[in-house]
Amino acid sequence: MVASASPSLPTRTAAQLLASVAQSSGTPLSGTVVETARLGIPALPQAEGAAISPTALLAGSHTAHVWYDGADKARIALVGPLAETDFVRNGRDVWIWTSGANTAQHYQLPAAKPGSAAAAPGTAESVTPQKAAAQALAAVDPTTKVTVDGTASVAGRSAYELVLVPKDTRSLVGDVRIAVDSKTGVPLRVRVYARGTHTRPAFETTFTSVSLRKPGAAVFRFSPPPGAKVTNSGTPGGARKPDAKAGAPDKSAPKVIGTGWTAVVELSGVSLPTSSPTGRDNRGSASDQLGALRKAMTPVQGAFGSGQVLRTKLVSLLLLDDGRLFVGSVTPAVLEQAAAK
């Protein structure tokens, strides 16, 4: 009982903790993270030795080793069955390597404009407490109650518990609890609880071990192993079509409807496989996982048209027959209202 007792720390206000988290964004660190999603969707297929896709992070537990040294130096190794998927960024160079297939994709990021940062491909950062905390804090507005609820011990370090509670009942999020390191302000753990339940978090990402020291530069210098199949993918997202007018809106870009906890993201031109692909080579692929998601969806129709909807504990998805996809941490009714406009 003594070992599990909450540490005794000086009193800090919610405003002070919010400020310390913002100031910690560039803190170098390394460690091991465990991400667990309990959204209520079926376990998604994952082939042994295959790359770990972002879709696979929606169900079950995943382990990642993390190294970070500023906005342009990061490495995240997602550990899977008999394989590892590494996302490495060193300046403008980005590598995605899958050990099981021994394949590597190389991207060259465009030069960042002053005051901006070039985005790296992939969503591996979503498994880290820092990224999850940043996404939660971005939704803080006057409709959010922010408090401090005691202390905690995470990965052997003392932390404050910062709690965010959405006041809008249309949000599926009950509250978000961020364990903030007492000395550096680095988020060490994020737990997201669905509205109406406080037994187990629907989503959790936590450091099981962490070192707040600058990682060695060699960690970010990636060279493909012997025999690896290397693909040079150029600039992420591809180049603009020659006939596209400068300044013309990109219709394929995500559109955000609303703000805060009830914001809805709309995407166009989306289609999910009607069935999972067959064959050993396709098992656990992104198409296979998307096909499994579609099986969990139910038909729906209304003023917005017709399509299929999926509601989990934290996220709802509405896919219309015209290819529009609406996603948000809201009830399906909110998605339907956004789609009908």
C-alpha positions in Angstrom: 0.0 0.0 0.0 2.9 2.3 0.7 4.3 1.7 -2.8 1.0 2.5 -4.5 0.3 5.6 -2.5 -0.2 8.9 -4.3 2.9 11.2 -4.0 2.6 14.3 -1.8 3.2 17.4 -4.0 2.8 21.2 -3.6 -0.6 22.5 -4.6 -0.8 23.5 -8.3 -3.7 25.2 -10.1 -5.2 24.0 -13.4 -3.9 27.1 -15.1 -0.4 26.4 -13.8 -0.5 22.8 -15.1 -1.9 23.9 -18.5 1.0 26.4 -18.8 3.6 23.7 -17.8 2.3 21.3 -20.4 2.6 23.9 -23.1 6.1 24.8 -22.1 7.2 21.1 -22.1 6.4 20.5 -25.8 10.1 20.4 -26.8 11.4 18.4 -23.9 13.7 15.5 -25.1 12.8 12.1 -23.8 12.8 8.4 -24.5 10.8 5.5 -23.1 8.3 2.8 -23.6 4.6 3.5 -24.1 1.6 1.2 -23.9 -1.6 2.3 -25.8 -4.9 0.5 -25.1 -8.2 1.1 -26.9 -11.4 -0.3 -25.5 -13.8 1.3 -27.9 -16.1 -1.7 -28.2 -15.3 -2.6 -31.8 -14.2 -6.1 -32.7 -10.5 -6.9 -32.7 -9.0 -6.1 -36.1 -7.0 -8.7 -37.9 -3.2 -8.4 -37.7 -1.0 -10.7 -39.7 2.3 -11.9 -38.2 5.2 -9.9 -39.5 3.0 -7.3 -41.2 3.3 -3.5 -40.7 1.2 -2.1 -37.9 -1.3 0.2 -39.6 -3.0 3.2 -37.8 -6.3 1.3 -38.1 -5.0 -1.5 -35.9 -4.6 1.0 -33.1 -8.3 1.3 -32.7 -8.6 -2.0 -30.8 -6.5 -3.9 -28.3 -3.1 -3.0 -26.7 0.0 -1.9 -28.5 3.6 -1.2 -27.3 5.8 1.4 -28.7 9.4 2.6 -28.0 9.7 6.3 -28.3 12.6 8.7 -28.8 12.1 12.5 -29.1 14.3 15.5 -29.5 12.4 18.4 -30.7 9.8 18.9 -33.5 12.0 17.5 -36.3 13.7 14.6 -34.5 11.5 11.7 -33.5 11.5 7.9 -33.7 8.6 5.6 -32.8 8.9 1.8 -33.0 5.6 0.0 -32.8 6.1 -3.6 -31.7 3.8 -6.2 -33.2 3.7 -10.0 -33.6 7.1 -11.0 -34.9 7.6 -7.6 -36.4 8.3 -3.9 -35.7 7.2 -0.8 -37.6 9.5 2.2 -37.2 8.6 5.8 -38.0 11.8 7.9 -38.0 12.1 11.6 -38.6 15.4 13.4 -38.8 14.9 16.9 -40.1 13.3 16.7 -43.5 13.9 13.0 -43.9 11.2 10.6 -42.9 11.5 6.8 -43.0 8.8 4.1 -42.4 10.4 0.7 -42.0 8.7 -2.7 -41.5 11.0 -5.4 -40.2 8.8 -8.4 -41.0 8.8 -7.6 -44.8 12.1 -5.7 -44.6 10.6 -2.8 -46.6 11.4 0.9 -46.1 9.6 4.0 -47.4 11.5 7.3 -47.6 9.8 10.7 -47.7 11.4 14.1 -48.2 9.5 16.8 -46.4 9.2 20.2 -47.9 11.1 23.0 -46.3 8.9 24.5 -43.5 7.9 28.1 -43.9 9.0 30.5 -41.0 6.7 30.0 -38.1 5.3 26.6 -39.3 6.3 23.0 -39.2 6.2 20.5 -42.0 4.0 17.5 -41.2 5.3 14.0 -41.4 3.3 11.2 -42.9 1.6 8.5 -40.8 -0.1 8.7 -37.4 2.3 6.8 -35.2 2.5 9.8 -32.8 -1.1 9.1 -31.8 0.1 6.4 -29.4 2.1 8.8 -27.3 0.8 10.6 -24.2 2.1 13.9 -25.6 0.1 13.7 -28.8 -3.0 12.5 -27.0 -2.8 15.3 -24.5 -2.2 17.9 -27.2 -5.4 16.7 -29.0 -7.4 16.8 -25.8 -6.1 20.3 -24.8 -6.9 21.6 -28.3 -10.6 21.0 -27.5 -10.5 23.1 -24.3 -12.9 26.0 -24.6 -15.6 27.7 -22.3 -17.6 24.5 -22.5 -14.9 22.6 -20.7 -14.4 22.2 -16.9 -10.7 22.0 -16.0 -9.6 20.9 -12.5 -6.8 19.2 -10.7 -7.7 15.9 -9.0 -4.9 14.8 -6.8 -1.6 13.2 -7.8 -0.3 9.9 -9.3 2.8 8.0 -9.8 3.5 7.0 -13.5 6.6 5.2 -14.7 8.3 5.9 -11.3 7.7 9.7 -11.6 5.4 11.9 -9.5 2.6 13.6 -11.4 -0.5 15.8 -11.1 -3.8 14.7 -12.4 -5.3 17.3 -14.7 -9.0 16.6 -15.5 -10.9 17.9 -18.5 -14.7 17.5 -18.5 -16.8 18.5 -21.5 -20.1 20.2 -20.5 -21.8 19.5 -23.8 -23.8 16.3 -23.5 -23.6 15.7 -27.2 -19.9 14.6 -26.7 -19.2 11.0 -26.1 -16.3 11.9 -23.9 -17.0 11.8 -20.2 -13.7 13.2 -19.0 -10.0 13.2 -19.9 -7.4 12.6 -17.2 -3.8 13.8 -18.0 -1.0 12.8 -15.6 1.4 15.8 -15.8 5.0 15.3 -14.7 5.5 17.4 -11.5 9.0 18.6 -12.5 8.9 19.0 -16.3 5.2 19.3 -17.3 5.5 16.4 -19.7 2.3 14.4 -20.1 3.1 10.9 -18.8 -0.4 9.3 -19.1 -3.7 10.1 -20.8 -6.9 8.3 -19.9 -10.2 9.0 -21.8 -13.4 7.8 -20.2 -16.7 7.5 -22.1 -19.6 9.5 -20.9 -21.4 7.7 -18.0 -18.6 5.4 -17.0 -15.6 5.6 -14.8 -14.7 1.9 -14.4 -12.1 1.5 -17.2 -10.9 4.1 -19.7 -12.1 3.6 -23.3 -8.7 4.9 -24.4 -5.4 5.0 -22.5 -1.8 5.7 -23.4 0.9 5.7 -20.7 4.6 5.6 -20.3 5.7 2.4 -18.5 9.3 3.6 -18.4 10.6 7.1 -19.3 13.9 9.0 -19.3 13.8 12.8 -19.7 17.2 13.0 -21.2 18.4 13.9 -24.7 18.6 10.7 -26.8 21.7 10.1 -28.8 21.8 11.5 -32.3 22.5 8.0 -33.8 18.9 7.0 -32.9 17.5 9.3 -35.6 20.0 8.3 -38.3 18.2 5.5 -40.2 19.9 3.4 -42.9 17.9 0.6 -44.5 19.1 -2.9 -43.5 20.8 -5.1 -46.1 18.4 -6.5 -48.6 15.6 -4.1 -47.7 13.2 -3.0 -50.5 13.4 0.8 -50.5 10.7 3.1 -52.0 11.4 6.8 -52.4 7.9 8.4 -52.1 9.0 12.0 -52.6 6.9 14.7 -50.9 4.1 13.4 -48.7 0.7 13.9 -50.2 2.0 14.2 -53.8 2.3 17.2 -56.0 -0.5 19.5 -57.1 -2.0 18.6 -60.4 -0.7 20.9 -63.2 -4.2 22.1 -64.1 -5.1 23.0 -60.6 -5.5 26.7 -60.0 -3.3 28.3 -57.5 -5.3 29.0 -54.3 -8.1 26.8 -55.4 -9.7 24.8 -52.4 -8.7 21.2 -52.2 -12.0 19.3 -52.2 -10.3 16.1 -50.9 -9.0 17.9 -47.8 -10.7 17.2 -44.5 -13.3 19.8 -43.5 -14.0 20.6 -39.8 -17.5 21.4 -38.8 -18.0 22.9 -35.4 -15.4 23.4 -32.6 -14.2 21.8 -29.4 -15.5 18.5 -28.2 -18.4 18.4 -30.7 -16.3 19.1 -33.8 -17.0 16.8 -36.8 -14.5 16.0 -39.5 -15.9 15.5 -43.0 -13.9 13.7 -45.8 -15.0 13.2 -49.4 -14.3 10.3 -51.8 -14.2 7.6 -49.1 -15.1 4.0 -49.7 -14.7 1.0 -47.5 -14.3 -2.6 -48.9 -17.6 -4.5 -49.1 -15.7 -7.6 -48.0 -12.3 -8.4 -46.6 -9.7 -9.4 -49.2 -8.9 -13.1 -49.4 -5.5 -14.7 -49.3 -2.7 -15.0 -46.8 -0.9 -11.9 -48.1 -3.9 -9.7 -47.5 -4.6 -10.8 -43.9 -4.1 -8.0 -41.5 -3.8 -5.4 -44.3 -5.4 -2.0 -44.2 -8.1 -3.2 -46.6 -8.7 -6.3 -44.4 -9.1 -4.1 -41.3 -11.4 -1.6 -43.0 -13.5 -4.5 -44.2 -13.8 -5.7 -40.6 -14.9 -2.2 -39.5 -17.6 -2.1 -42.2 -19.1 -5.4 -40.9 -19.6 -3.7 -37.6 -21.6 -0.8 -39.2 -25.4 -0.6 -39.5 -27.5 0.9 -42.4 -29.0 4.3 -41.8 -31.0 6.8 -43.9 -32.5 10.2 -43.4 -32.5 13.8 -44.7 -28.7 13.4 -45.3 -29.2 10.4 -47.7 -28.3 6.8 -47.0 -25.3 5.1 -45.7 -23.9 3.2 -42.7 -23.1 4.3 -39.2 -20.8 3.0 -36.5 -20.9 4.2 -32.9 -18.1 3.2 -30.4 -17.7 4.3 -26.8 -15.8 7.4 -27.9 -16.1 7.9 -31.7 -19.0 7.7 -34.2 -18.6 7.3 -37.9 -21.1 8.0 -40.6 -20.3 6.8 -44.2 -22.7 7.9 -46.8 -23.3 6.2 -50.2 -22.0 9.4 -51.9 -18.5 8.8 -50.4 -18.7 11.4 -47.6 -17.4 10.3 -44.3 -18.2 12.1 -41.0 -16.2 11.4 -37.9 -16.4 12.8 -34.4 -16.5 12.1 -30.6 -20.2 12.8 -30.7 -23.5 10.9 -31.0 -24.6 9.7 -34.5 -27.4 12.3 -34.4 -24.8 15.1 -34.4 -23.1 13.5 -37.5 -26.4 13.2 -39.2 -27.2 16.9 -38.6 -23.8 17.9 -40.0 -24.4 15.6 -43.1 -27.8 17.1 -43.8 -26.5 20.7 -44.1 
